[in-house]
Amino acid sequence: MVRPKVHNWLASSNKTARPRRANRIWFFLGLFSVGLTSAIAGALLAVSLSSTPLLQSKLSPQEEAVFGQEDISSGLSFRLPQVTRPVNILVLGVKVLSSDVNNPPPEVQNLGYHALVNSFEGLSDTMLLIRFDPADQSLSVLSLPRDTRTYIEGLGTTKLNEANAYGGAALSATSIQDLLGGVPIDRYVRINVQGVEKLVDALGGVTLFVPQDMKYTDESQHLYINLQEGEQHLDGDEALQFLRFRYDAYGDIGRVQRQQVFMRAMVEQALSPSTITRIPQILSVVQENVDTNLSVEELVALTGFASQIERSDVQMLMLPGEFSGNGQYSASYWLPNLSAIDDMVAQYFHDTSADQAVLADASQVDVAIGDYVDPSYVRIAVQDSTGDAGAIATLLNQLDLQGFHQSYSDDSIAEPLRTTRIIAQRGNRDEAEAIQQALGIGEVLVESTGNLDSDITIQIGRDWLQQQQ
């Protein structure tokens, strides 16, 4: 087995430590971040570092071969290793009902409804491919909608979320690899919805903005969703309501957007000083409700890397595609755009180490962002959060003066913002940064939480009004 070169930060006291800031990202996934980050502080005291994977399900040799065989950490005892090669982790959020399994646990039998079961063998409601790239110190999170139409070996062409139920994490990984044109997947993590609920409770809840009133009842599952619009501090059950709600104009894609909002909020919660007091509860939830072929050392190595990433170096992407709205299919699908997927993979999931020499050679060339972004082709949806009647008009006028002629007014958002958000809806950071330069305000976010039909979504904050005074 080839062991990559690993550098240990404890042995590098001659290097200046990077300052901690409130916007540092604690871990690669909000719902999983705190448990794994806490392992850095407690792993050496609470557990001995072991190379044994934290599996709750046994993988066959064929399934093991699906995932990358190279080590991703040094495994040196009493040291915190660092990862020096790109690593891709598949994260699956699974919901399993008692009616989905042949032999449900005794405690959920004869309840008279479809109860949630602590299992990993069902449909994957959440699918994320997360890339840790030390070459450019970045973290990329790709959301794959559960209704993505693709080929799954043994099932044919169907929805991507069926792969886990039919063939587990390995079949999910091979199906996603094929969809993305061969992107390697090194490890996987599966967490069920009960684990998400328990993890949020172990954290002490999570604060986020609920974008609309959410009400839905399904007596067959005892699912009761009742959330009000506005900033809310959600406990585990309420967080699950927020994540499971899908009855809006965007359906499953709206849920993907809420997952990204939830991840951002969990990151903020992870940075709370009170988190350290909750380490025992968090570790207990991870141990009982997570299935992964990552080992403890690998968790520590990945977490150590992710804890140093700036918020601006985290990209939350969504698989390019469109709804199946032309009546061609009997089921509702997210139809992947293969050409756009190739472009996204080339930008965010290729080996960047070969690019460093090219970047070094070009370091003496002074090139402004606007020199390689053609504003006339950028579609920009502008949403107001301030309630000021003239905010959108003045911003659209400024965009037009700067050559961004495909800009249009979109529905306002309920969340009041202090800082304008410039959302790179399709992962197109260069265009978002060009707009930031043109406006002279705003925060660039690589997310998929804006208008689906836009290239860039601008959500106007109060900083725009202050600039106009």
C-alpha positions in Angstrom: 0.0 0.0 0.0 1.4 3.4 -1.0 1.6 5.9 1.8 1.4 9.5 0.8 3.9 12.0 2.2 2.4 13.4 5.4 3.6 16.5 7.3 3.0 16.8 11.0 2.1 20.2 12.3 3.5 19.5 15.8 6.9 19.0 14.2 6.8 22.4 12.4 7.1 24.9 15.2 9.2 27.1 12.9 6.1 27.9 10.8 3.9 30.8 11.8 0.4 29.5 12.8 -2.5 30.9 10.9 -4.7 33.1 13.1 -8.1 31.8 14.1 -11.0 33.9 12.9 -14.8 33.6 13.4 -15.3 32.6 9.8 -13.0 29.5 10.0 -14.7 26.3 8.8 -14.6 23.7 11.6 -15.4 20.6 9.5 -16.5 19.4 6.1 -20.1 18.9 6.8 -22.3 20.8 9.2 -24.3 17.9 10.5 -21.1 15.9 11.0 -18.6 18.7 11.8 -18.8 18.9 15.5 -18.5 15.2 16.3 -15.4 14.8 14.2 -13.8 18.1 15.2 -14.2 17.2 18.8 -12.2 14.1 18.0 -9.1 16.4 17.6 -9.4 17.6 21.2 -10.4 14.2 22.7 -9.1 11.5 20.4 -5.7 11.2 22.0 -7.3 11.1 25.5 -10.5 9.3 24.8 -9.4 6.6 22.3 -6.2 5.2 21.1 -5.4 6.0 17.5 -6.2 2.9 15.4 -6.2 2.1 11.7 -9.4 0.0 12.1 -12.3 1.6 10.1 -15.3 2.7 12.1 -17.6 0.4 10.2 -21.0 -0.7 11.3 -21.5 -2.8 8.1 -19.1 -5.3 6.7 -17.7 -4.6 3.2 -16.9 -7.4 0.8 -13.5 -7.4 -0.9 -15.2 -6.1 -4.1 -16.9 -3.3 -2.2 -13.6 -2.3 -0.5 -12.0 -2.1 -3.9 -14.4 0.6 -5.0 -12.8 3.1 -2.6 -9.2 4.5 -2.9 -6.7 2.2 -1.2 -4.1 4.8 -0.4 -3.7 5.9 3.2 -4.8 9.5 3.9 -3.0 10.0 7.2 0.3 9.1 8.8 -1.2 7.2 11.7 1.5 8.3 14.0 0.5 8.0 17.7 0.4 11.1 19.9 0.6 13.4 16.8 -2.0 15.0 14.7 -1.3 14.1 11.1 -2.0 16.3 8.1 -3.2 15.2 4.7 -1.1 16.2 1.7 -3.0 14.6 -1.2 -6.5 15.4 -2.5 -9.2 13.3 -0.7 -12.8 12.7 -1.9 -15.3 11.6 0.8 -18.9 10.5 -0.1 -21.4 11.4 2.6 -24.8 9.7 2.5 -27.8 10.8 4.7 -30.2 7.9 5.0 -33.8 7.6 6.0 -35.1 4.1 6.8 -38.7 3.4 7.9 -39.9 0.2 9.7 -41.8 -0.7 6.5 -38.5 -0.6 4.5 -36.9 -3.5 6.3 -37.9 -7.2 6.6 -37.2 -7.5 10.3 -37.7 -4.2 12.0 -36.4 -3.9 15.6 -39.0 -5.0 18.3 -39.4 -1.5 19.6 -40.9 -0.3 16.3 -43.1 -3.3 15.6 -46.8 -3.0 15.9 -46.8 0.8 16.3 -49.4 1.3 13.7 -47.3 3.7 11.6 -44.0 3.7 9.6 -41.5 4.5 12.3 -37.9 5.6 11.7 -35.3 2.8 12.2 -31.6 3.2 13.2 -30.3 1.6 9.9 -28.1 2.6 7.0 -29.7 0.4 4.4 -32.4 2.7 2.9 -32.8 5.4 0.3 -30.2 8.2 0.6 -32.1 11.4 1.0 -28.8 13.4 1.1 -25.7 12.7 -1.1 -22.6 14.9 -0.8 -19.2 14.5 -2.4 -16.7 16.4 -0.3 -13.1 17.2 -1.6 -10.3 18.2 0.7 -7.5 19.7 -1.5 -4.3 20.7 0.3 -2.8 21.8 -3.0 -4.9 25.0 -3.0 -6.2 24.8 0.6 -9.8 24.5 -0.5 -12.9 22.5 0.5 -15.6 21.7 -2.1 -19.0 20.2 -1.3 -21.0 18.9 -4.2 -24.7 18.2 -3.5 -26.3 15.5 -5.6 -30.1 15.7 -5.7 -31.8 12.4 -4.7 -34.0 12.5 -7.8 -31.0 12.6 -10.2 -31.7 10.4 -13.2 -28.7 8.1 -13.8 -27.7 4.5 -14.5 -27.3 2.2 -11.5 -25.8 -1.3 -12.1 -28.4 -3.9 -11.4 -31.3 -1.5 -11.5 -30.9 0.3 -14.8 -31.7 4.0 -15.3 -33.5 5.3 -12.2 -33.1 7.8 -9.3 -29.6 8.0 -7.8 -30.9 7.6 -4.2 -31.9 4.0 -4.9 -28.2 2.9 -5.2 -27.7 2.8 -1.4 -30.9 0.8 -0.7 -30.0 -1.7 -3.4 -26.2 -2.0 -3.0 -25.0 0.1 -0.1 -22.3 2.7 0.0 -20.2 0.9 -2.6 -22.9 0.9 -5.3 -23.6 4.6 -4.5 -20.0 5.4 -5.0 -19.6 3.6 -8.3 -22.9 5.2 -9.6 -21.6 8.6 -8.7 -18.2 8.0 -10.1 -19.8 7.0 -13.4 -22.0 10.1 -13.3 -19.1 12.4 -12.7 -16.9 10.9 -15.4 -14.6 8.8 -13.2 -13.9 11.0 -10.1 -12.3 8.7 -7.5 -13.9 8.3 -4.1 -11.6 7.5 -1.2 -13.9 6.9 1.7 -17.6 7.1 2.6 -19.7 8.2 5.6 -23.3 7.2 6.2 -25.5 8.8 8.8 -29.2 8.2 9.4 -31.8 10.8 10.2 -32.0 9.8 13.8 -28.3 10.5 14.0 -28.8 14.0 12.7 -31.5 14.7 15.2 -29.4 13.4 18.1 -26.3 15.3 16.9 -28.2 18.6 16.8 -29.5 17.9 20.3 -26.0 17.1 21.5 -24.9 20.4 20.1 -27.6 22.3 22.0 -29.6 23.1 18.9 -28.8 25.2 15.8 -29.9 28.8 14.9 -30.9 29.5 11.3 -33.4 31.6 9.3 -36.5 29.6 8.2 -37.3 31.2 4.8 -41.1 30.4 4.9 -43.8 28.9 7.0 -43.4 25.1 6.8 -46.4 23.0 7.5 -47.0 19.4 6.6 -48.5 16.3 8.2 -48.1 12.7 7.2 -49.9 10.5 9.7 -48.5 7.3 8.2 -45.0 8.3 9.4 -46.1 10.4 12.3 -44.3 13.2 10.5 -45.4 16.6 11.7 -43.7 19.7 10.3 -44.7 23.0 11.8 -42.1 25.8 11.5 -42.6 29.5 11.3 -40.8 31.9 9.1 -38.0 33.8 10.7 -34.8 33.2 12.7 -35.3 30.2 14.9 -33.2 28.2 17.3 -34.1 24.6 16.3 -33.7 21.5 18.4 -33.0 18.1 16.8 -36.6 17.3 15.9 -37.2 20.8 14.5 -34.0 20.6 12.5 -35.2 17.3 11.0 -38.4 19.1 10.0 -36.4 21.8 8.3 -34.4 19.2 6.4 -37.3 16.9 5.4 -39.7 19.5 4.2 -39.9 19.5 0.4 -43.3 20.8 -0.4 -42.4 24.0 -2.2 -41.9 25.2 -5.7 -38.5 23.6 -6.0 -39.4 20.2 -4.5 -36.2 18.1 -3.9 -34.0 20.9 -5.2 -35.4 23.2 -2.5 -34.4 20.6 0.1 -30.9 20.6 -1.3 -30.8 24.4 -0.9 -32.0 24.1 2.7 -29.3 21.4 3.3 -26.7 24.0 2.3 -28.3 26.6 4.6 -28.3 24.1 7.4 -24.6 23.3 6.8 -23.7 26.9 7.0 -25.6 27.3 10.3 -24.0 24.2 11.8 -20.6 25.5 11.0 -21.5 28.7 13.0 -22.7 26.5 15.9 -19.6 24.4 15.8 -17.5 27.5 16.6 -19.4 28.2 19.8 -17.3 28.0 22.9 -20.0 25.8 24.6 -19.3 23.0 22.1 -16.2 21.8 24.1 -18.5 20.9 27.1 -20.6 18.7 24.8 -17.8 16.4 23.5 -18.9 13.2 25.3 -22.5 13.5 24.0 -21.3 14.3 20.5 -18.8 11.4 20.4 -21.5 9.0 21.6 -23.8 10.1 18.8 -21.1 9.6 16.2 -20.2 6.2 17.5 -23.8 4.9 17.5 -25.3 6.6 14.4 -22.4 6.8 11.8 -21.1 4.1 9.5 -17.8 4.8 7.8 -14.7 3.2 6.4 -12.7 6.1 7.8 -10.4 5.3 10.7 -9.9 7.5 13.8 -6.6 8.8 12.5 -8.1 9.7 9.1 -10.9 11.6 10.9 -8.4 13.5 12.9 -6.3 14.2 9.8 -9.2 15.5 7.7 -10.6 17.5 10.6 -7.2 19.1 11.2 -7.1 20.2 7.6 -10.7 21.5 7.5 -10.3 23.5 10.6 -7.8 25.8 8.9 -9.9 26.6 5.8 -11.2 30.1 5.3 -14.9 30.5 4.6 -14.1 32.0 1.2 -12.2 28.8 0.3 -15.3 26.6 0.8 -17.4 25.9 -2.2 -20.9 24.4 -1.9 -22.0 23.2 -5.3 -25.0 21.4 -6.8 -25.0 18.9 -9.6 -25.8 20.8 -12.8 -29.1 19.9 -14.4 -32.8 20.7 -14.8 -36.2 19.5 -13.8 -38.0 16.9 -16.0 -40.9 19.1 -16.8 -41.7 18.2 -20.4 -43.9 15.2 -19.8 -41.3 12.8 -21.2 -40.9 10.9 -17.9 -43.6 9.4 -15.7 -41.5 10.1 -12.6 -40.0 13.4 -11.4 -36.3 13.6 -12.1 -33.4 16.0 -11.9 -31.8 15.6 -15.4 -28.0 16.0 -15.2 -26.3 18.3 -17.6 -23.3 16.2 -18.6 -21.4 19.0 -20.3 -21.8 21.3 -17.3 -20.8 18.5 -15.0 -17.6 18.0 -16.9 -16.8 21.7 -16.5 -17.6 21.6 -12.8 -15.5 18.5 -12.2 -12.6 20.0 -14.1 -12.7 23.1 -12.0 -13.3 21.6 -8.5 -12.5 17.9 -8.5 -9.4 17.6 -10.6 -5.8 17.2 -9.4 -4.6 20.8 -8.7 -1.0 19.9 -7.9 -0.1 20.0 -11.6 -1.4 23.6 -11.8 0.9 25.1 -9.2 3.9 25.5 -11.5 1.6 27.3 -14.1 0.3 29.6 -11.4 3.8 30.4 -10.2 4.9 31.3 -13.7 2.0 33.6 -14.1 2.4 35.2 -10.7 4.2 38.3 -12.2 1.3 39.0 -14.6 -1.1 41.6 -13.3 -4.5 40.5 -14.6 -7.8 42.0 -13.2 -10.8 39.7 -12.7 -12.8 41.8 -15.1 -10.3 41.1 -17.9 -11.4 37.5 -18.3 -15.1 37.8 -17.4 -17.5 39.0 -20.2 -20.3 40.7 -18.2 -22.7 40.6 -21.1 -23.1 36.9 -20.8 -23.7 36.7 -17.0 -27.4 36.2 -16.0 -27.9 37.9 -12.6 -31.0 37.6 -10.5 -31.3 40.4 -7.9 -33.3 39.8 -4.7 -33.9 42.4 -2.0 -33.8 41.8 1.7 -33.9 45.4 3.0 -37.5 46.4 2.2 -36.3 49.6 0.5 -38.4 50.2 -2.6 -35.5 51.6 -4.6 -32.8 49.2 -3.6 -33.2 46.8 -6.6 -33.5 49.7 -9.1 -30.3 51.4 -8.0 -28.4 48.1 -8.0 -29.7 47.1 -11.4 -28.6 50.5 -12.8 -25.1 50.1 -11.4 -24.8 46.6 -12.9 -26.0 47.9 -16.3 -23.4 50.7 -16.2 -20.7 48.0 -15.6 -21.8 46.0 -18.6 -23.9 43.3 -16.8 -26.9 43.8 -19.1 -28.6 40.4 -18.3 -29.7 41.5 -14.8 -33.3 41.3 -13.6 -35.4 41.8 -10.5 -36.4 38.6 -8.6 -38.6 37.9 -5.7 -37.5 39.4 -2.4 -36.2 37.2 0.4 -37.5 37.3 4.0 -34.2 37.1 5.7 -32.8 40.6 6.5 -29.2 40.8 5.6 -26.5 43.2 6.8 -24.0 42.2 4.1 -25.0 41.7 0.4 -24.6 38.1 -0.7 -23.2 37.5 -4.2 -24.0 33.9 -4.8 -22.1 31.9 -7.4 -25.0 29.7 -8.2 -23.1 27.4 -10.6 -19.7 27.5 -8.9 -18.6 30.4 -11.1 -16.5 32.3 -8.6 -14.7 34.5 -11.1 -18.0 36.0 -12.3 -19.1 36.6 -8.7 -15.8 38.3 -7.8 -16.1 40.5 -10.9 -19.5 41.7 -9.7 -18.2 42.3 -6.2 -15.5 44.5 -7.7 -18.1 46.3 -9.9 -20.4 47.0 -6.9 -17.7 47.7 -4.3 -19.6 45.7 -1.6 -20.8 42.2 -0.8 -19.6 38.8 0.2 -19.0 36.1 -2.4 -20.5 32.7 -1.6 -20.1 29.7 -3.8 -23.4 28.0 -3.0 -26.6 26.9 -4.8 -29.0 28.8 -2.5 -30.1 31.4 -5.1 -32.3 31.5 -8.1 -31.9 28.3 -10.1 -32.2 30.0 -13.5 -29.4 32.5 -12.8 -25.6 32.3 -13.0 -25.3 34.7 -10.1 -27.9 35.7 -7.5 -27.4 38.9 -5.6 -29.2 39.3 -2.3 -29.1 42.9 -1.3 -28.1 43.8 2.2 -28.1 47.0 4.2 -24.5 47.7 3.1 -25.8 48.6 -0.3 -28.2 51.2 1.2 -25.4 52.6 3.3 -23.1 53.0 0.2 -25.8 54.9 -1.6 -26.2 57.5 1.2 
